[in-house]
Amino acid sequence: MPTWAKAPDFADQPRTLARVRAGTAADRDDYLRSGLCPIQCGRCATWVLAKKNSPQHTSIQWTAEGIRQCAELAARAPGEVVETCPALQASIDAAARDGRLAMPQINGDRRAG
């Protein structure tokens, strides 16, 4: 009985498989690393890497040191999930507004979020 797959595995097409894998690696690298910019929190001076994907969507890459240094994250109870630091988000928004953090083009306009 055949197994179900969302996409073909290209096992019988090694060149196609190599192109698909290379494209997947490039997409992953673009999503995870491209456009990241160092931003410093105006409250506790923590540095993170941030990227504005749209006015509503911000990607933030934290370091272990940054998590320890952030006053908001350090104040959480053990096991408590904190979605973000408001002071850091304000610093990221300010960087987007003043052009230090690139924003994608939307309908030909550059918009900050």
Secondary structure, DSSP 4 states (H G I P E B T S, - for coil): -PPP-SS---TT-HHHHHHHHHHHHHHHHHHHHTT-EEEE-TTT--EEEEEESSSS-EEEE--HHHHHH-HHHHTSPTT------HHHHHHHHHHHHTTSS---EETTEE---
